[in-house]
Amino acid sequence: MNFPTLVYHEIRKKTEFNPENKSSIDVKQDYDDILPSPLFVTLEQFEEQMKYLHQHQFHTLTLEEVKGFYYEGKDIPKKSILITFDDCYQSMKKYAYPVLKEYGFHAVSFVVSSWLHDEKKEFNPDHSVCLTKDDLAEMADIFEYANHTDSFHQRTDLKTSIIMSTSDEEFAKDLDKCNEYVQVKDVFAYPFGLFNERNVNLLNDKGFKLAFTTQTGPNTIETETLRLKRNVVPYLMELDAFKNLVG
């Protein structure tokens, strides 16, 4: 038995999105970055993908079900899938939430807690704008929220994230800070999918049960629980490719 895990970041209508334009990130933390175009999907794609999952009776997993599968030997339903979103951008509420709600789907969002704005901002399709805590609370019937660091979603180069270069003590403090907000306190997603063995050991020492990478492929009972796989759904993925991805 296995389950694929999907990861989304941003959604735009076809008419709103030009992959040649750079989408700057707008977050509360003093942080300057660009969200790459491959991390976007069109609303039309997303609707088609979720419709396919619904029509083919996929079961959208909760994190408790995943933990039960690995730690208690519980079965998960056939055709199970875990849907995740990273970073909590506006399109998660504007576009993803209504579609997921229509189908009664469950999803997980990995939160960078220091990125959440204090005041709601008007939707801006030209920038990747972070949501507020109030926004997330309004979606809690569909989404559950887990740890994606408080302020360590940064990297020093393409292969090194801050969590890899900081001390265990500082990383632990950052995890605790994010856990003051998120409801699921023993599940983590590595920023940018970058991590080292020291990070894995620290998560284990702090009692984390699950941690997600961006390594592709399905998760099986043999997959290490702190190195779980996730498949980024890329821009303009054809439906046939999506079907192969989810099995």
C-alpha positions as CSV (number, residue, x, y, z in Angstrom):
1,M,0.0,0.0,0.0
2,N,1.3,3.5,-0.9
3,F,0.1,7.0,-1.3
4,P,1.4,9.9,-3.4
5,T,1.7,13.4,-1.9
6,L,1.1,16.5,-3.9
7,V,2.5,19.9,-3.2
8,Y,1.1,23.2,-4.5
9,H,2.3,26.7,-4.0
10,E,0.4,29.2,-6.1
11,I,-2.7,29.2,-8.4
12,R,-3.6,31.8,-11.1
13,K,-6.3,32.0,-13.8
14,K,-4.8,31.5,-17.2
15,T,-5.6,35.1,-18.0
16,E,-3.8,36.4,-14.8
17,F,-0.5,34.6,-15.2
18,N,2.5,35.3,-17.4
19,P,5.3,32.8,-16.6
20,E,7.8,35.3,-18.0
21,N,7.0,37.8,-15.3
22,K,8.7,37.4,-11.9
23,S,6.4,37.0,-8.9
24,S,8.0,38.7,-5.9
25,I,7.1,37.4,-2.5
26,D,5.2,39.7,-0.1
27,V,5.4,38.4,3.5
28,K,5.5,40.0,6.9
29,Q,9.1,38.9,7.6
30,D,11.9,41.1,6.1
31,Y,12.6,38.7,3.3
32,D,13.1,39.2,-0.5
33,D,12.6,36.4,-3.0
34,I,10.9,35.4,-6.2
35,L,8.6,32.5,-6.5
36,P,9.6,30.5,-9.7
37,S,7.0,30.1,-12.4
38,P,7.2,26.3,-12.3
39,L,5.7,26.5,-8.8
40,F,2.4,28.0,-10.2
41,V,-0.5,26.0,-11.6
42,T,-3.5,27.5,-13.4
43,L,-6.9,27.5,-11.8
44,E,-8.1,25.6,-14.8
45,Q,-5.5,22.9,-14.2
46,F,-6.2,22.7,-10.5
47,E,-10.0,22.4,-11.1
48,E,-9.4,19.6,-13.7
49,Q,-7.0,17.8,-11.3
50,M,-9.3,17.9,-8.3
51,K,-12.3,16.9,-10.5
52,Y,-10.3,13.9,-11.7
53,L,-9.5,12.9,-8.1
54,H,-13.2,13.2,-7.1
55,Q,-14.5,11.3,-10.1
56,H,-12.1,8.5,-9.4
57,Q,-13.0,8.3,-5.7
58,F,-9.6,9.3,-4.3
59,H,-9.5,9.6,-0.5
60,T,-7.7,12.7,0.8
61,L,-5.6,11.8,3.8
62,T,-5.3,13.7,7.1
63,L,-2.0,13.8,8.9
64,E,-3.5,11.6,11.7
65,E,-4.2,9.0,9.1
66,V,-0.7,9.1,7.8
67,K,0.7,8.9,11.4
68,G,-1.6,6.0,12.1
69,F,-0.4,4.2,9.0
70,Y,3.3,4.5,10.0
71,Y,3.1,4.3,13.8
72,E,0.0,2.1,14.6
73,G,-0.1,-0.2,11.6
74,K,-3.5,1.1,10.5
75,D,-4.6,0.7,6.9
76,I,-5.3,3.7,4.8
77,P,-8.1,3.6,2.2
78,K,-7.3,2.5,-1.3
79,K,-6.5,5.3,-3.7
80,S,-5.4,7.5,-0.8
81,I,-3.6,10.8,-1.6
82,L,-2.2,13.6,0.6
83,I,-2.7,17.1,-0.7
84,T,-0.4,19.8,0.6
85,F,0.2,23.5,0.1
86,D,3.3,25.4,1.1
87,D,3.7,29.0,2.4
88,C,0.1,30.1,2.6
89,Y,-0.3,32.5,-0.3
90,Q,-3.5,34.3,-1.2
91,S,-4.5,31.9,-3.9
92,M,-4.8,29.1,-1.4
93,K,-7.9,30.9,0.0
94,K,-9.1,32.6,-3.2
95,Y,-8.9,29.6,-5.5
96,A,-7.9,26.3,-3.8
97,Y,-10.2,26.5,-0.8
98,P,-13.5,26.7,-2.8
99,V,-12.5,23.9,-5.1
100,L,-11.5,21.6,-2.3
101,K,-14.6,22.5,-0.3
102,E,-16.8,21.6,-3.3
103,Y,-15.5,18.1,-3.3
104,G,-15.2,17.6,0.4
105,F,-11.5,17.2,0.2
106,H,-9.0,17.6,3.0
107,A,-5.6,19.3,2.7
108,V,-2.5,20.3,4.7
109,S,-0.8,23.6,4.6
110,F,2.8,24.1,5.8
111,V,3.0,27.5,7.5
112,V,6.0,29.8,7.8
113,S,4.5,31.6,10.8
114,S,6.6,34.8,10.6
115,W,5.4,35.3,7.0
116,L,1.7,35.7,8.0
117,H,0.6,39.3,7.6
118,D,-1.2,41.0,10.5
119,E,-3.8,42.7,8.2
120,K,-5.5,41.2,5.1
121,K,-4.4,42.5,1.8
122,E,-6.2,42.8,-1.5
123,F,-5.5,39.9,-3.9
124,N,-2.7,40.8,-6.2
125,P,-2.1,38.3,-9.1
126,D,1.3,39.9,-9.8
127,H,2.8,39.1,-6.4
128,S,2.9,36.1,-4.1
129,V,1.2,37.6,-1.1
130,C,1.0,35.7,2.2
131,L,-2.3,35.3,4.1
132,T,-3.1,36.2,7.7
133,K,-3.9,34.0,10.7
134,D,-7.5,35.1,10.4
135,D,-7.5,33.8,6.8
136,L,-6.2,30.5,7.9
137,A,-8.8,30.2,10.6
138,E,-11.5,30.7,8.1
139,M,-10.3,27.7,6.1
140,A,-9.8,25.3,9.1
141,D,-12.7,23.1,8.0
142,I,-10.6,22.0,5.0
143,F,-7.0,22.7,5.9
144,E,-4.9,21.6,8.8
145,Y,-1.7,23.5,9.5
146,A,1.8,22.2,10.2
147,N,5.3,23.5,10.7
148,H,7.4,25.0,7.9
149,T,9.6,27.0,10.3
150,D,8.9,30.4,11.8
151,S,11.6,32.5,10.1
152,F,14.0,30.0,8.7
153,H,12.5,29.6,5.2
154,Q,15.6,31.0,3.6
155,R,18.6,29.7,1.9
156,T,22.2,30.8,1.4
157,D,22.5,29.3,-2.1
158,L,20.6,26.8,-4.3
159,K,21.8,23.8,-2.3
160,T,21.9,25.2,1.2
161,S,19.0,26.3,3.4
162,I,19.3,28.2,6.6
163,I,18.4,25.2,8.7
164,M,21.4,23.4,7.3
165,S,23.8,26.1,8.4
166,T,22.4,27.3,11.7
167,S,23.0,25.6,15.0
168,D,20.7,22.9,16.4
169,E,19.8,25.3,19.2
170,E,18.6,28.0,16.9
171,F,16.7,25.6,14.7
172,A,15.0,24.1,17.7
173,K,14.0,27.6,18.9
174,D,12.6,28.3,15.4
175,L,10.6,25.1,15.4
176,D,9.1,25.9,18.8
177,K,8.2,29.4,17.7
178,C,6.2,28.1,14.7
179,N,4.6,25.4,16.9
180,E,3.2,28.2,19.1
181,Y,0.8,28.8,16.2
182,V,0.3,25.7,14.1
183,Q,-2.2,23.0,15.4
184,V,-0.1,20.0,14.2
185,K,3.1,20.2,16.2
186,D,4.9,17.0,15.1
187,V,4.9,17.3,11.4
188,F,7.4,19.4,9.3
189,A,8.2,20.2,5.7
190,Y,11.8,21.1,4.8
191,P,12.1,24.5,3.3
192,F,13.0,24.2,-0.4
193,G,13.3,20.5,0.2
194,L,16.8,21.1,1.5
195,F,18.1,19.4,4.7
196,N,21.0,17.4,6.2
197,E,21.3,14.5,8.5
198,R,21.7,16.8,11.5
199,N,18.3,18.4,10.8
200,V,16.7,14.9,10.6
201,N,18.2,13.9,13.9
202,L,17.0,17.1,15.6
203,L,13.4,16.6,14.4
204,N,13.6,13.1,15.7
205,D,14.9,14.3,19.1
206,K,12.1,16.8,19.3
207,G,9.4,14.2,18.7
208,F,8.4,15.0,15.2
209,K,6.6,12.1,13.6
210,L,6.6,13.1,10.0
211,A,8.8,15.3,7.8
212,F,8.4,15.9,4.1
213,T,11.0,16.4,1.4
214,T,10.6,17.3,-2.2
215,Q,12.0,14.0,-3.4
216,T,9.5,12.5,-5.9
217,G,7.7,9.3,-5.8
218,P,5.0,7.5,-3.7
219,N,5.3,6.9,0.0
220,T,5.3,3.3,1.1
221,I,5.4,1.7,4.5
222,E,9.2,1.4,4.0
223,T,9.6,5.2,3.4
224,E,11.4,6.8,6.3
225,T,8.9,8.9,8.3
226,L,11.3,12.0,8.4
227,R,12.1,11.7,4.7
228,L,8.7,11.4,3.2
229,K,8.3,12.2,-0.5
230,R,6.3,14.9,-2.1
231,N,5.6,15.6,-5.8
232,V,5.5,19.2,-6.9
233,V,2.7,19.7,-9.4
234,P,4.3,21.9,-12.0
235,Y,3.0,24.6,-14.3
236,L,1.0,23.3,-17.3
237,M,1.2,19.7,-16.3
238,E,-1.0,17.7,-18.8
239,L,-3.9,15.7,-17.2
240,D,-2.4,12.4,-18.5
241,A,0.8,13.3,-16.6
242,F,-1.2,14.1,-13.5
243,K,-3.0,10.7,-13.8
244,N,0.4,9.0,-13.9
245,L,1.6,11.0,-10.9
246,V,-1.3,10.0,-8.7
247,G,-1.5,6.4,-10.0
